[in-house]
Amino acid sequence: MAVSLHLKSRSVSCLLSVVLICVLIPHGVVWGGTQPPLGRIPIPAPRTNGELAQARFGGPNGLAAFVKDVPAAIALGKALFWDMQAGSDGQQACATCHYGAGADPISTFKLTRARNQVNPGPDRIFGNNSTVIKTFSTDPLTNVTSPLDLRAVGNSRLRPNYALQSVDFPLFRSLPVDARLIIDPLTGFTGDAVSFVFDTNDVIGSQGIRLTDFLAVNNTALDSGTPLADQIFHTGTPPNLDPATNVRQVTGRNTPSVINAVFNYANFWDGRANNIFNGENPFGPLDQNAGIWVDIGSALVKKTIAIPNSSLASQAVGPPLSEVDMSFKGRTFPELGRKMLSLTTPPLGQQLVHRNDSVLGALSRATLQPDGTVTGNRGLSTDYAQMIQAAFPDTLWNSSRKVILPTKAFSAGEEFSQMEANFSLFWGLAIQLYEATLVSDQTPFDRYQAGNLNALSPDLVNAPNVPSAVRGFALFDSKCAVCHSGSELTSAVVGSNTATSVCTATDCNFVAFTNNSSHRLIRQDINPNTFAVNLVDAGYFNIGVRSTSDDIGRGGSAPSGLPLSFSKLALLRAQGQLPFATPLLNGLPIATPINVDGAFKTPGLRNVELTAPYFHNGNAFSLQEVVEFYTRGGDFPNNPELAAAMQPIRNLRGQPGKQADLVEFLKALTDERVRNESAPFDHPELFIPSGVDAGNSDILLTLAATGGGPAPVPPALVLLNPALPVAPSTLTSLALSGTVDASATVEVTVNAFAPVFAPVTGTTWSLNVTGLPVGNNTITITASTPGGAPETIAVQLTVLPVAIINGVPSGGRTKRTDAVLTITGAGVVSYQYSLDNGPLSAEIPKATQIILSGLSDGVHTVTVLGRDAAGNQQPQNTPTAASWTVKSIPPLLTMNPVATPTGSSSQTVSGTVELGSIPSISVDSGATISTVKTIPGIGISTWSCDITGLSAGPTVVTAIALDFVFNLSTVKGTITRILPDGNFKGTGVVDISDALKALRIAVGLEQPTVADMLHGDVAPLVNGVPTQNNRIDIADALLILRKIVGLVTF
């Protein structure tokens, strides 16, 4: 596709961009009012053993082949995730960077972890940048515009161990805040004048572990290692030569939330945590050497595995070996397994576990105090070996054989047990199953989508300046949902088939991957500046947070050198350069450029209020700053790789009220269970490093153990209508209404059909249930409050069958004296019938027809009572009835005698006809027929019409009458017109015999007939035309004789 860039204006450019975006962005990526709440979306991982037994988790690579007991695996996963002993320093757990709302918030959670959270970015210089904005300035006096290269001011405060403040955000800012920074191709300047730019390419990440060379694990929390002088993260004077001045390293990206991450098709910002778990590391099939150890009877051998929809497991095995996140440099997973399995302290041995913990409470060694806190013994009353044995099949851990694996200390290898060697498998799958329970589906927005109209702050007519989440939802739907689509609020998800049963396609994320030939992982996109068409990975966007060169994101590669990108992998496969199967291009052209550099996974947005800072580099501190970023179209909108969807939001510019509405909606995505750390988001105690003190010792923040949740609010469900019990009825609809707690949602289920949400306004709920099937129905009404136990009311309702009579004569009338009727009707299996108020028949199967014969003329009525399989019969006072009229006798039709023969050219014909019928008159000559007139009488009508233009000879007049059932009656009459031509014989030729006949009549020797009179009364001849005087005399005979000899013609 080629598009001319000779554009007249930026407006034309934007318009063309919008058109192309609409063409190339696939259908089904945005949503609206019918989007279901998150609780309706199937979770891609099992949370019970019953779910594990489902077919979707079966097969040789299915999760059921690797997990024995899901609850046990969840318990193991939660323990491993929160256990500080897993870190090489005995301090750093997975949860250390995911402690607040699943992420590492600066100050929007219960703790303020703002110190030592800065990474210097790609240039390794704190507070630095190389940003120059090509803008312009306008002289206020002369109105002359001049080009201006505006150099960004950096942030000199940023350094190791710095305590971030709100004034440090956003990391990039310009004045005015909503100035469009995209370069106008006509002028070469920014779309709007920019007067100031503040920028740093630093990243707000998460502090991990001090730079240390790994030596060995011990049976204690602390590994043996050699500290290395860190040239970046230290408090000394550069160059740093003293490891004692080291501070914890900080990750190069902001920490995303693990809550709802189970829905992601791939995890990490760049998606390197592959959807397929290889059992060993994050890269799935990109590492063809990865696998697990199985006993084949003679030895432990490595086996390749590929567990689908297990990106969380792929993600979980990354940080434990990261020299920045959790591990001393060079530790292996078997060594981590040896450590955790040989600890002299129990799991979570340094932390209190709440006795009411929703997963680990039964294993807690602590004592519950009256105030709800816990004290006393730390850790769990079990060990990791027992937890693994309970969760995973014996064949994965019980071999007595050893395997020799290389370590940093022994490159030739050390012996490891099967349980140690497969520890990465246990770690990944257990944490995945734990994180699969972290689904925050009880936000106000989810309740709103479930029918609770109280849940979102409304659009107040009398207070238009009060922020409204309802208005914000409308703005979000029209602007943000291109990327933040579906119930998951992100397009980078596993997806589901929910769209086919619960909501329309535009409101749900379809299944992303069915097989290599059927998937939604690769699509076409267009750069809004250059209009170049590219292939991109679905769910990953370059939105101009930073210059692409700062961090290529999805454009990166695995350690094997293979690309992370679906698009790049598909191209390699198309070129025959890939050693394994991968999603195909699906007909997309191979020659199309691939544009994934600088693209990052679209995050879900639930609990976003609690997870600042935002974006992959932690650029923004507040939701308002996020909205301002999108309003101006990004900070680096001139990236050649910019996503098509990334455009300035025109109707938000200069509209603080609308921006506040959007922020209000984003706050409505907070699940209060997450805010309050209640189940399933409760957790063990955690000591979180937050920089160092003057002596370079860690400052530790204490996150207290939580367990369970607050006392549930009862839904207080009341059914007001209908009154119970409900009498059987033939009605297939039922109006339900009642009262409920104002925070509740009400779900109505009919039998085994999909549930429907009932709208809740104030404390009133109502729903009109339609389409109830015939038979015995159970309508279940379930009300739930956030965190509360559901309340249920069951309504039993019998819908009685209603027979349908088929085969009744069309129009309710017929000339046939027989009829064949077929009985149908929803749920009807048999019936009884009655003819003309006669007795009911015996019970007849529905397949047997009603056959009637010998019906007399008149009205006949058949009534039917249907019966269903349960024996419920149609009420006798409301049977199904069908009536029709039989008329087998043709209609009465007569024609009065016509005057014939006649000399007249016209005549009125008449007769009688059955009342209600109008005869149709026709003639077999060229005569003209007037409109038929009828005069109704008692049961009979008279009819008449005029026939004119009769020609010589006979004319047959035919009258036809049809009754209302199309019975036919016909009568005929013949009118013979005779002309005064002197031709008594009617041969058409006058001869001497005609003259003699006229003479004989004239002298009285022969009496004329009527026909003779019409032929022979011709004299006198007036103007060549015979004039009749009603007699034949000598004058007539002589005139005929004159005609014979040719003296006259007439």
FIVOZA-647005 format. One line per 5 residues: number of its first residue (from 1); for each residue x, y, z of C-alpha. Coordinates in steps of 0.25 Angstrom, whole numbers, plus 5000, padded with zeros to 4 digits. Layout:
NUM> X Y Z  ...
//
This chain:
1> 5000 5000 5000  5006 5013 4996  5000 5027 5001  5005 5040 4996  5011 5049 5007
6> 5009 5062 4999  4998 5067 5009  4992 5080 5010  4991 5081 5025  4992 5073 5038
11> 4977 5072 5038  4977 5065 5025  4988 5056 5030  4980 5053 5043  4967 5050 5034
16> 4975 5040 5025  4981 5034 5037  4967 5031 5043  4962 5025 5030  4974 5016 5029
21> 4973 5012 5044  4958 5008 5042  4962 5000 5030  4974 4992 5036  4970 4991 5051
26> 4962 4977 5052  4948 4977 5056  4945 4972 5070  4956 4981 5077  4947 4991 5084
31> 4935 4989 5093  4923 4996 5099  4911 4994 5108  4909 4979 5106  4923 4976 5111
36> 4921 4965 5122  4928 4967 5136  4941 4960 5138  4935 4949 5146  4928 4944 5133
41> 4941 4942 5126  4947 4927 5127  4960 4927 5135  4971 4920 5126  4977 4912 5138
46> 4970 4903 5148  4967 4907 5162  4961 4894 5166  4963 4879 5164  4950 4879 5157
51> 4954 4889 5147  4967 4882 5145  4959 4870 5140  4953 4878 5129  4957 4874 5115
56> 4964 4887 5112  4975 4883 5122  4977 4869 5117  4986 4863 5107  5001 4860 5108
61> 5005 4874 5110  4993 4878 5117  4994 4883 5131  4987 4871 5137  4999 4863 5133
66> 5008 4871 5142  4999 4875 5154  4993 4865 5164  4986 4874 5173  4982 4888 5170
71> 4979 4893 5184  4992 4887 5189  5000 4894 5177  4993 4907 5180  4998 4906 5195
76> 5012 4903 5190  5011 4915 5180  5007 4925 5190  5018 4921 5200  5029 4921 5189
81> 5024 4935 5184  5024 4942 5198  5036 4934 5204  5048 4944 5206  5057 4932 5207
86> 5056 4929 5192  5065 4942 5190  5080 4940 5190  5081 4950 5201  5070 4944 5209
91> 5062 4956 5207  5057 4957 5193  5044 4950 5190  5035 4950 5177  5025 4958 5186
96> 5036 4969 5189  5033 4975 5175  5018 4971 5175  5014 4974 5189  5004 4985 5187
101> 4992 4982 5177  5001 4972 5171  5011 4983 5167  5022 4992 5173  5014 5005 5176
106> 5022 5017 5180  5012 5023 5190  4998 5020 5186  4997 5007 5195  4999 5005 5210
111> 5014 5007 5209  5023 5017 5203  5034 5010 5196  5040 5022 5188  5055 5021 5192
116> 5065 5015 5182  5055 5012 5171  5062 5019 5160  5069 5012 5149  5078 5022 5140
121> 5072 5016 5127  5080 5013 5114  5091 5023 5116  5094 5019 5130  5094 5033 5135
126> 5084 5038 5145  5075 5049 5142  5080 5051 5128  5074 5052 5114  5077 5055 5100
131> 5063 5060 5096  5062 5072 5087  5048 5077 5082  5047 5084 5069  5037 5094 5071
136> 5034 5109 5069  5032 5122 5076  5023 5134 5071  5027 5148 5074  5016 5155 5081
141> 5018 5168 5074  5021 5164 5060  5014 5151 5060  5026 5145 5053  5028 5130 5055
146> 5042 5125 5057  5048 5111 5058  5053 5107 5072  5061 5095 5076  5057 5093 5090
151> 5067 5085 5099  5060 5077 5110  5064 5080 5124  5068 5068 5132  5066 5064 5147
156> 5079 5066 5155  5072 5060 5167  5072 5046 5162  5083 5037 5168  5084 5024 5175
161> 5076 5023 5188  5068 5036 5184  5054 5037 5190  5045 5040 5179  5035 5051 5181
166> 5023 5055 5173  5030 5067 5167  5039 5057 5160  5027 5053 5151  5024 5052 5140
171> 5038 5048 5136  5035 5055 5123  5027 5068 5123  5025 5080 5114  5018 5093 5114
176> 5006 5094 5111  5003 5080 5116  4994 5077 5105  5003 5082 5094  5003 5073 5082
181> 5018 5069 5080  5016 5061 5067  5024 5068 5055  5015 5075 5044  5021 5069 5031
186> 5018 5083 5025  5026 5092 5035  5035 5082 5041  5031 5087 5055  5022 5082 5066
191> 5007 5083 5064  5007 5093 5075  5017 5103 5081  5025 5097 5093  5031 5106 5103
196> 5038 5097 5112  5042 5082 5113  5047 5074 5125  5051 5060 5122  5060 5048 5127
201> 5061 5035 5121  5063 5029 5135  5053 5018 5138  5045 5016 5151  5047 5001 5154
206> 5048 4992 5166  5060 4990 5175  5065 4976 5175  5078 4970 5180  5092 4976 5182
211> 5102 4972 5171  5108 4959 5176  5115 4947 5170  5109 4934 5174  5117 4923 5181
216> 5108 4913 5187  5095 4911 5194  5094 4907 5209  5083 4901 5217  5080 4915 5222
221> 5073 4927 5215  5086 4934 5211  5094 4929 5200  5109 4930 5199  5114 4940 5190
226> 5125 4950 5187  5120 4965 5186  5124 4972 5174  5127 4987 5173  5115 4993 5166
231> 5118 5004 5156  5104 5009 5156  5096 5006 5168  5105 5011 5180  5106 5023 5189
236> 5121 5024 5188  5129 5033 5179  5131 5028 5164  5137 5020 5160  5132 5011 5171
241> 5143 5001 5177  5136 4998 5190  5125 4988 5189  5121 4993 5203  5115 5005 5197
246> 5106 4997 5188  5091 4999 5188  5081 4989 5183  5081 4989 5167  5068 4994 5161
251> 5061 4988 5149  5060 4994 5136  5045 4994 5135  5034 4998 5144  5027 4985 5151
256> 5014 4981 5145  5003 4975 5154  5002 4960 5155  4987 4962 5158  4979 4958 5146
261> 4992 4954 5139  4986 4940 5137  4978 4946 5126  4990 4950 5118  4995 4942 5106
266> 5009 4945 5110  5015 4953 5121  5026 4963 5125  5025 4976 5118  5032 4971 5105
271> 5024 4958 5106  5037 4949 5107  5029 4940 5117  5024 4931 5106  5010 4925 5106
276> 5017 4912 5105  5024 4907 5118  5036 4899 5115  5038 4895 5130  5051 4902 5132
281> 5051 4917 5127  5043 4928 5122  5045 4926 5107  5037 4914 5103  5040 4908 5090
286> 5051 4919 5088  5060 4910 5096  5060 4897 5090  5069 4891 5100  5060 4894 5112
291> 5052 4882 5119  5050 4874 5131  5056 4862 5137  5049 4848 5136  5053 4834 5140
296> 5053 4825 5129  5057 4813 5137  5072 4814 5135  5075 4828 5137  5069 4842 5138
301> 5068 4848 5124  5063 4862 5120  5050 4863 5113  5044 4874 5105  5031 4879 5110
306> 5021 4890 5104  5010 4894 5114  5000 4904 5107  4994 4916 5113  5004 4916 5124
311> 5011 4929 5122  5010 4932 5137  5019 4919 5140  5029 4925 5129  5029 4938 5136
316> 5030 4932 5150  5043 4925 5147  5050 4938 5142  5053 4946 5154  5058 4936 5164
321> 5071 4934 5155  5072 4949 5151  5084 4956 5157  5076 4969 5158  5063 4963 5164
326> 5066 4952 5174  5079 4944 5171  5094 4945 5173  5100 4945 5159  5101 4931 5154
331> 5091 4923 5163  5084 4911 5156  5070 4906 5158  5074 4893 5163  5083 4900 5174
336> 5071 4908 5178  5063 4896 5179  5074 4890 5188  5074 4902 5197  5058 4902 5198
341> 5058 4887 5201  5069 4887 5211  5065 4900 5219  5066 4898 5234  5055 4907 5236
346> 5041 4904 5230  5035 4911 5218  5033 4926 5221  5042 4923 5233  5045 4938 5234
351> 5030 4943 5233  5017 4942 5241  5006 4936 5234  4992 4940 5238  4984 4929 5244
356> 4972 4933 5235  4980 4933 5222  4971 4928 5211  4981 4918 5206  4992 4916 5217
361> 4984 4919 5229  4983 4904 5233  4998 4903 5232  5001 4915 5240  5010 4914 5253
366> 5006 4928 5258  4996 4931 5269  4983 4939 5266  4982 4951 5275  4968 4957 5279
371> 4971 4969 5271  4972 4961 5258  4987 4962 5257  4997 4950 5259  5009 4948 5267
376> 5018 4936 5271  5024 4926 5262  5027 4929 5248  5026 4920 5236  5018 4908 5233
381> 5016 4895 5239  5021 4887 5227  5033 4887 5218  5035 4889 5203  5038 4875 5200
386> 5024 4871 5206  5017 4882 5199  5023 4878 5186  5020 4863 5188  5005 4867 5191
391> 5004 4876 5178  5011 4868 5167  5011 4854 5162  5021 4845 5168  5028 4842 5155
396> 5033 4856 5155  5040 4856 5168  5042 4842 5174  5053 4836 5166  5065 4831 5175
401> 5074 4834 5163  5083 4846 5162  5086 4855 5150  5099 4863 5149  5097 4877 5145
406> 5108 4888 5143  5108 4900 5154  5117 4912 5155  5125 4905 5165  5127 4892 5158
411> 5126 4894 5143  5127 4878 5141  5115 4877 5149  5109 4873 5163  5099 4863 5166
416> 5084 4867 5168  5072 4859 5172  5060 4859 5162  5052 4868 5172  5064 4878 5171
421> 5066 4877 5157  5051 4879 5154  5050 4890 5164  5048 4901 5153  5035 4893 5148
426> 5030 4892 5162  5033 4907 5164  5026 4912 5151  5014 4903 5152  5011 4905 5166
431> 5013 4921 5165  5004 4921 5153  4993 4913 5160  4994 4923 5172  4994 4935 5163
436> 4982 4929 5156  4974 4932 5168  4978 4947 5168  4966 4951 5160  4960 4965 5164
441> 4946 4964 5158  4938 4971 5169  4941 4985 5164  4930 4996 5164  4931 4995 5149
446> 4929 4980 5149  4917 4982 5158  4912 4993 5148  4913 4983 5136  4906 4973 5145
451> 4894 4982 5146  4897 4990 5158  4894 5004 5153  4898 5010 5167  4912 5005 5165
456> 4918 5016 5157  4917 5031 5161  4906 5036 5152  4904 5047 5142  4898 5058 5151
461> 4889 5067 5143  4889 5077 5155  4904 5076 5157  4911 5075 5144  4924 5079 5150
466> 4925 5067 5159  4933 5056 5153  4925 5045 5147  4930 5031 5145  4918 5028 5136
471> 4923 5040 5126  4937 5035 5128  4932 5021 5123  4927 5027 5111  4940 5034 5108
476> 4948 5022 5111  4939 5013 5102  4941 5023 5090  4956 5026 5092  4964 5016 5100
481> 4957 5002 5097  4964 5000 5084  4976 4995 5092  4969 4993 5106  4958 4984 5100
486> 4949 4973 5106  4946 4970 5120  4960 4968 5123  4963 4983 5118  4975 4979 5110
491> 4976 4972 5096  4988 4964 5100  4980 4953 5106  4977 4938 5104  4963 4942 5101
496> 4951 4933 5101  4938 4929 5093  4930 4937 5103  4926 4946 5091  4918 4935 5085
501> 4909 4933 5097  4909 4946 5106  4913 4958 5098  4915 4963 5084  4928 4961 5077
506> 4932 4976 5079  4931 4975 5094  4939 4962 5096  4953 4958 5093  4953 4945 5084
511> 4962 4933 5086  4976 4938 5082  4981 4925 5078  4974 4912 5074  4985 4906 5066
516> 4997 4911 5057  4988 4914 5045  4976 4920 5053  4980 4931 5062  4979 4946 5065
521> 4994 4948 5069  4998 4956 5057  4991 4967 5050  4994 4979 5041  4996 4993 5046
526> 4999 5007 5040  5008 5018 5045  5000 5030 5047  5011 5039 5042  5017 5032 5030
531> 5005 5023 5027  5014 5011 5025  5007 4998 5026  5014 4988 5036  5012 4975 5043
536> 5011 4976 5058  5008 4967 5069  4994 4968 5074  4993 4974 5088  5006 4981 5087
541> 5007 4996 5084  5018 5007 5082  5011 5018 5088  5022 5028 5089  5025 5028 5104
546> 5040 5028 5100  5048 5028 5088  5048 5014 5082  5064 5013 5083  5063 5015 5098
551> 5056 5001 5100  5052 4993 5088  5042 4984 5096  5035 4974 5088  5046 4975 5077
556> 5056 4968 5086  5061 4954 5086  5062 4942 5095  5076 4938 5099  5076 4928 5088
561> 5076 4939 5078  5062 4936 5073  5052 4948 5073  5041 4950 5084  5031 4955 5074
566> 5020 4946 5068  5022 4954 5055  5037 4952 5054  5036 4937 5057  5025 4935 5047
571> 5034 4942 5036  5046 4933 5040  5037 4920 5039  5032 4925 5025  5046 4926 5021
576> 5049 4912 5026  5059 4917 5037  5052 4913 5050  5054 4899 5056  5040 4898 5062
581> 5026 4901 5059  5020 4915 5062  5008 4923 5058  5007 4926 5043  5005 4939 5036
586> 4991 4934 5032  4992 4940 5018  4998 4953 5022  5009 4957 5012  5023 4952 5015
591> 5028 4965 5009  5021 4974 5019  5031 4981 5028  5030 4976 5043  5029 4988 5053
596> 5030 4983 5067  5041 4991 5072  5038 5000 5084  5024 4992 5086  5020 4988 5100
601> 5009 4979 5105  4996 4986 5108  4993 4985 5123  4980 4982 5129  4975 4994 5137
606> 4968 4988 5149  4973 4994 5162  4981 5004 5154  4978 5015 5164  4987 5007 5174
611> 4999 5004 5165  5006 5017 5162  5015 5019 5155  5010 5016 5141  5015 5012 5127
616> 5027 5002 5125  5037 5013 5130  5029 5018 5142  5027 5031 5134  5014 5036 5141
621> 5011 5037 5156  4996 5041 5155  4985 5036 5147  4983 5051 5143  4997 5051 5137
626> 4993 5038 5129  4981 5045 5123  4989 5057 5119  4999 5048 5112  4989 5042 5104
631> 4982 5055 5101  4994 5061 5095  4997 5048 5087  5009 5043 5094  5023 5049 5098
636> 5030 5043 5086  5020 5043 5075  5030 5044 5064  5035 5030 5066  5034 5023 5053
641> 5029 5011 5060  5017 5018 5066  5004 5010 5067  4992 5014 5058  4983 5016 5070
646> 4992 5026 5076  4986 5040 5073  4984 5052 5081  4970 5052 5087  4964 5065 5082
651> 4952 5065 5090  4960 5064 5103  4969 5076 5100  4966 5088 5109  4955 5080 5115
656> 4959 5078 5130  4944 5073 5133  4945 5062 5123  4959 5058 5128  4954 5057 5142
661> 4942 5048 5137  4952 5039 5131  4960 5038 5144  4948 5036 5152  4945 5024 5143
666> 4959 5018 5145  4957 5019 5160  4944 5011 5158  4953 4999 5154  4958 4997 5168
671> 4954 4984 5175  4953 4988 5190  4958 4974 5193  4971 4978 5187  4972 4991 5194
676> 4969 4984 5207  4978 4972 5205  4966 4963 5208  4964 4949 5202  4969 4945 5192
681> 4979 4956 5192  4983 4954 5207  4997 4950 5209  5008 4947 5219  5017 4957 5226
686> 5027 4963 5217  5039 4972 5220  5042 4981 5208  5055 4988 5205  5053 5003 5203
691> 5067 5009 5200  5078 5009 5211  5081 5018 5223  5094 5026 5226  5101 5013 5229
696> 5097 5007 5216  5088 4997 5223  5075 4993 5217  5063 5001 5222  5052 4991 5223
701> 5037 4994 5222  5028 4984 5229  5016 4979 5222  5007 4972 5233  5001 4959 5230
706> 4986 4959 5226  4976 4948 5226  4962 4946 5221  4954 4958 5220  4943 4967 5226
711> 4930 4962 5231  4922 4960 5218  4910 4970 5216  4897 4961 5214  4891 4964 5201
716> 4877 4965 5208  4870 4959 5195  4855 4960 5195  4845 4956 5185  4833 4965 5184
721> 4827 4960 5171  4822 4950 5168  4816 4945 5181  4820 4931 5183  4816 4920 5180
726> 4814 4924 5165  4801 4917 5159  4803 4909 5146  4801 4918 5134  4802 4917 5119
731> 4810 4931 5119  4825 4929 5115  4829 4942 5122  4830 4946 5137  4832 4960 5143
736> 4842 4959 5155  4845 4970 5164  4849 4972 5179  4859 4979 5188  4873 4977 5191
741> 4885 4983 5197  4890 4995 5189  4903 4989 5187  4898 4976 5182  4897 4970 5168
746> 4886 4961 5164  4887 4949 5155  4875 4942 5149  4877 4928 5144  4866 4920 5137
751> 4868 4905 5138  4882 4902 5132  4882 4914 5123  4893 4925 5124  4890 4935 5135
756> 4885 4949 5133  4888 4961 5141  4876 4969 5147  4877 4984 5148  4879 4989 5162
761> 4875 5004 5164  4875 5009 5179  4871 4996 5186  4861 4992 5176  4864 4981 5165
766> 4855 4976 5154  4855 4967 5142  4845 4963 5132  4849 4948 5128  4844 4944 5115
771> 4844 4931 5106  4841 4922 5118  4841 4908 5112  4828 4899 5114  4829 4890 5126
776> 4834 4891 5140  4844 4903 5142  4853 4907 5153  4857 4922 5153  4868 4924 5162
781> 4871 4938 5167  4884 4940 5173  4889 4953 5180  4903 4956 5183  4911 4967 5190
786> 4925 4970 5189  4932 4960 5198  4918 4955 5203  4912 4942 5203  4902 4940 5192
791> 4887 4939 5195  4878 4931 5187  4863 4930 5184  4857 4920 5175  4844 4922 5168
796> 4837 4909 5163  4828 4912 5151  4821 4902 5142  4818 4907 5128  4807 4900 5122
801> 4807 4895 5108  4799 4902 5097  4795 4894 5085  4796 4900 5071  4787 4895 5061
806> 4793 4894 5047  4785 4891 5034  4773 4900 5036  4767 4904 5022  4774 4917 5018
811> 4765 4929 5021  4756 4920 5030  4747 4915 5018  4748 4904 5008  4739 4896 4999
816> 4745 4883 5003  4737 4874 5013  4750 4868 5019  4762 4874 5026  4775 4868 5032
821> 4780 4876 5044  4794 4875 5050  4796 4878 5065  4809 4885 5069  4814 4894 5080
826> 4826 4896 5089  4827 4884 5099  4814 4877 5094  4815 4862 5093  4801 4858 5092
831> 4787 4865 5091  4772 4863 5092  4762 4870 5082  4747 4873 5081  4739 4876 5068
836> 4728 4885 5069  4727 4885 5084  4726 4870 5084  4733 4861 5094  4748 4861 5096
841> 4755 4850 5089  4765 4841 5096  4779 4845 5098  4786 4845 5084  4801 4845 5081
846> 4805 4858 5075  4810 4851 5062  4796 4846 5059  4788 4856 5051  4773 4859 5052
851> 4766 4854 5040  4752 4860 5037  4743 4856 5026  4728 4857 5022  4727 4871 5028
856> 4714 4878 5025  4713 4892 5019  4714 4902 5031  4724 4906 5042  4732 4896 5049
861> 4741 4898 5061  4752 4889 5066  4757 4891 5080  4770 4885 5085  4777 4883 5099
866> 4792 4880 5098  4800 4872 5108  4815 4872 5111  4824 4861 5115  4822 4863 5130
871> 4807 4862 5129  4804 4876 5130  4791 4880 5121  4787 4892 5115  4776 4899 5123
876> 4762 4894 5119  4757 4908 5120  4767 4913 5110  4768 4902 5099  4774 4905 5085
881> 4762 4907 5076  4761 4908 5061  4749 4910 5052  4746 4910 5038  4734 4910 5028
886> 4731 4899 5019  4722 4902 5006  4722 4891 4996  4710 4895 4988  4712 4905 4976
891> 4706 4919 4977  4691 4921 4972  4692 4928 4959  4680 4930 4949  4679 4938 4936
896> 4665 4943 4931  4661 4940 4917  4667 4949 4907  4659 4955 4896  4663 4948 4883
901> 4663 4949 4872  4663 4964 4872  4667 4975 4863  4672 4984 4873  4687 4986 4875
906> 4686 4986 4890  4679 4979 4901  4678 4978 4916  4681 4964 4922  4678 4961 4937
911> 4676 4950 4947  4678 4946 4961  4691 4942 4969  4694 4937 4983  4696 4949 4993
916> 4710 4953 4994  4714 4948 4979  4715 4958 4968  4714 4951 4954  4724 4953 4943
921> 4718 4955 4929  4724 4952 4916  4720 4951 4901  4726 4943 4890  4725 4955 4880
926> 4730 4970 4880  4718 4975 4888  4721 4984 4900  4716 4980 4914  4713 4991 4924
931> 4716 4990 4939  4708 4979 4946  4698 4985 4956  4693 4977 4968  4682 4980 4977
936> 4683 4972 4990  4671 4964 4995  4668 4954 5006  4678 4943 5003  4679 4947 4989
941> 4682 4958 4980  4677 4962 4966  4687 4966 4956  4686 4973 4942  4695 4979 4932
946> 4694 4986 4918  4700 4979 4905  4702 4989 4894  4708 4988 4880  4701 4975 4876
951> 4705 4970 4862  4697 4962 4853  4695 4948 4857  4695 4941 4870  4703 4946 4882
956> 4705 4936 4894  4704 4943 4907  4711 4936 4919  4709 4939 4934  4719 4933 4944
961> 4718 4934 4959  4728 4930 4969  4725 4929 4984  4735 4932 4996  4741 4918 4994
966> 4742 4919 4979  4731 4910 4976  4727 4913 4961  4713 4914 4955  4710 4918 4940
971> 4698 4921 4932  4697 4925 4917  4687 4932 4908  4688 4935 4893  4683 4948 4887
976> 4681 4947 4871  4680 4960 4864  4674 4961 4850  4676 4972 4841  4665 4978 4831
981> 4672 4972 4819  4660 4965 4811  4668 4952 4812  4658 4943 4819  4667 4930 4817
986> 4678 4937 4825  4688 4933 4814  4693 4947 4812  4689 4947 4797  4675 4952 4793
991> 4668 4945 4781  4655 4944 4775  4650 4934 4786  4651 4945 4796  4642 4955 4788
996> 4632 4944 4785  4632 4941 4800  4629 4956 4803  4618 4956 4793  4611 4944 4799
1001> 4612 4950 4813  4607 4963 4807  4594 4957 4801  4592 4948 4813  4596 4935 4807
1006> 4606 4933 4818  4607 4937 4833  4621 4944 4836  4629 4939 4848  4637 4949 4857
1011> 4649 4946 4848  4641 4949 4835  4637 4962 4840  4651 4966 4844  4656 4962 4830
1016> 4645 4967 4821  4639 4980 4827  4649 4988 4819  4640 4999 4812  4640 5010 4811
1021> 4655 5013 4808  4659 5026 4814  4673 5032 4810  4676 5018 4806  4673 5012 4820
1026> 4661 5002 4822  4650 5008 4830  4641 4998 4838  4626 5000 4840  4623 4987 4846
1031> 4617 4980 4834  4621 4974 4821  4613 4979 4809  4614 4980 4794  4624 4992 4796
1036> 4633 4983 4804  4632 4972 4793  4635 4982 4782  4647 4988 4790  4653 4974 4791
1041> 4651 4971 4776  4658 4984 4773  4670 4980 4782  4670 4967 4774  4671 4973 4761
1046> 4681 4983 4766  4673 4996 4766  4675 4998 4781  4685 4994 4792  4682 4993 4806
//
